[in-house]
Amino acid sequence: MCLKNGGIYVKLGQGLVTLSHVLPAVYISKLKVLQDQCLTRKSNEVEQVFREDFGASYAEIFEDFDEIPVAAASLAQVSAKYQS
């Protein structure tokens, strides 16, 4: 359900995984996929989001852009990486 609905549901599921001392193991094992794997995207989804948000493709905005994610991260994690 979390993967199908995306967004806040994925974040909620990721938060629930940290409650391994409270939730039954069967729930934790099912929700662990939200921490261990990046979400898959449709082939043109990144391009489409850029066009909707910025009115241009990422190729027109950035010199170099890799569509293949390295991992899933929160904005805070990404910001911390580029501030150091």
HELIX and SHEET records of a PDB file:
HELIX    1   1 CYS A    2  ASN A    5  1                                   4    
HELIX    2   2 ILE A    8  VAL A   17  1                                  10    
HELIX    3   3 ALA A   25  LEU A   31  1                                   7    
HELIX    4   4 VAL A   33  ASP A   36  1                                   4    
HELIX    5   5 GLU A   45  PHE A   54  1                                  10    
HELIX    6   6 TYR A   58  ILE A   61  1                                   4    
HELIX    7   7 LEU A   75  GLN A   83  1                                   9    
END                                                                             
